[in-house]
Amino acid sequence: MELKDTIDLMNSSDYKDRFKAEYWQVKIRLEKLRKMIAKWQAGTLGFTPSCSLELLKEQVEPMQNYLDTLEVRAEMEGISV
C-alpha cells in the first residue's frame, strides 16, 4: 500500500475507515524512514539530508510507539487493520 491508497479511507465518513487510513499512513512513513536510514548507513542514499542520521534514528522510536498504540486501539475497538 502507498500513501495515495489511503485517500478514500481518509475521506470516509466512517471513523473506522479514517482510523485505518491513519494507521497505514504512519506504517508507510515509518517503513520509508527505516529504509532511508538503512540506505544512508550503507552509503547508497543518493542525497544528504539536512538533519543528522541520529535525529532520524530518534524519530523511529516515537513513530513505532504510536503505531503500537494504534494497533492496541484497533484490537480493542474491533478494527481490522
N, C-alpha and C positions, 0 to 999 in steps of 0.2 A: 504494500500500500504506500502511496505517496501523499504528501500534504494536500494536493489538489483533489484527491479522492475523498477527502473529509468535508468538502464544501457542502454537499447536500445534507449531511448529518448536522453540520454546524447551523444550517438554516432551518432545521426542523422545528416544529412547534412542540415536539415530544422531548422532554428533558433527558430521557434515556438516550436518545439519538445524539443530543448535544454533549452528553457525558461521554459517549463513545468517541465522538469527534475530538474532544479534549484529550482523552486517553491516547488515541492514536497519534495526535499531534505531538504530544510530549514524547511518546515512544519513538516516533520517527526522528524527532530532533535529537534525542539522546543517542540513538544509533548513529546518526550522522556526526555528532560531536565525537563519539568514540572512534569512528573511522578516521576523522580528521586528525585526532591526536595520534593514532597509530601511524598514519602517513607522515605526520610531522616527525615523529620519533624515528621512522625508517628513512627519512630524508627524501621522501617522494611526494611531498605535499604540493609542489608546484607554485606556491606563493608563500610569503611570510606574513602571518597575521600581525596586526599592530599590538596585540596583547601577548603576554607571556604564555608559554606552554603550561607553567604552573597554575596560572589563573584558569585556563581551560580545564585542567585536571580538577581544580577545586569546584568548578561548575558541575561536574559529573555527579558528585555526591548528592547535592540538594535535588537535582533533577531525578535521580534514581529514587530518592526518598519520596518525592512527590508521586512518581509512578507507582511505587509500592503502596502508598496511601490510596491512590485511585483504585488499585486492584483490590484492596481490602474493602473499600466502599462499594465497589461493583459487586463483590461477593455478598456483602450484607444486604444490598438493595436488589439482588437478583438480576443484575445487568450483565449480559454476556458480552465480554469484550474479546 
